[in-house]
Amino acid sequence: MATLRRLDVGRHHPEACWARGERVIVTFWHGRLLMMPFVYPGQSAAILISHHRDGEYITRIAERSGFRVVRGSATRGGARAFRHLIHALRDGSNAVITPDGPKGPRQRAKSGIIELARLSGMPILPVAFGAWPRTILKSWDQFLVPHPFGRGVYVWGEPIYVPGNADKAALEKFQSLLAERLDAVVAEADTRAANG
């Protein structure tokens, strides 16, 4: 990260939420995970990390970076993790979730993050990281690895507020909206990084 020429776009979105006293649910696609610990240094956050084997490596890095780790996923420990994230948001931490993790399908948002926003009353903030030059790994999530001394771009999207009284049909629409917003910030981050 120290070698990249960094650009931040849309940073006013999380800052406006924090200025209103809100905590935020930061979200990004799993394939853009690597550089996300640097997206907004100094903010406290609870990060949802699965019990999957790869999650153990990420947990060690996250804890050394000063983040609070909540272990769980849709298939294992999800209800307990969900409760911990709600408590973290109410206690003044932000929450961090990859809605297509831990194993995909790639860039398909699961419903848990929408339910978390509905129950907590806190907004979802989509964000993406793009880089040039870069390597895209041949993994399920097409994991992005920036090259040293290149360009790195963070793009924040507008907050998504999910009403507490949203019914099932509305929640599904928010799920689709989140995927659209995440795809949009990824496209913008990639374009800005490639074009300098």
CORNORUR-V497345 format. One record per residue. RES is the residue in one small letter. SS is DSSP state (@ for helix, = for strand, . for the rest). Layout:
res->(RES RES)
ss->(SS SS)
This chain:
res->(m a t l r r l d v g r h h p e a c w a r g e r v i v t f w h g r l l m m p f v y p g q s a a i l i s h h r d g e y i t r i a e r s g f r v v r g s a t r g g a r a f r h l i h a l r d g s n a v i t p d g p k g p r q r a k s g i i e l a r l s g m p i l p v a f g a w p r t i l k s w d q f l v p h p f g r g v y v w g e p i y v p g n a d k a a l e k f q s l l a e r l d a v v a e a d t r a a n g)
ss->(. . . . = = = = = . . @ @ @ @ @ @ @ @ . . . . = = = = . . @ @ @ . . . @ @ @ . . . . . . = = = = = . . . @ @ @ @ @ @ @ @ @ @ @ @ . . . = = = = . . . . . . @ @ @ @ @ @ @ @ @ @ @ @ @ . . . = = = = . . . . . . . . . . . . . . @ @ @ @ @ @ @ @ @ . . = = = = = = = = = = = = = = . . . . . . . = = = = = = = = = = = = = = = = = . . . . . . . @ @ @ @ @ @ @ @ @ @ @ @ @ @ @ @ @ @ @ @ @ @ @ @ @ @ @ @ .)
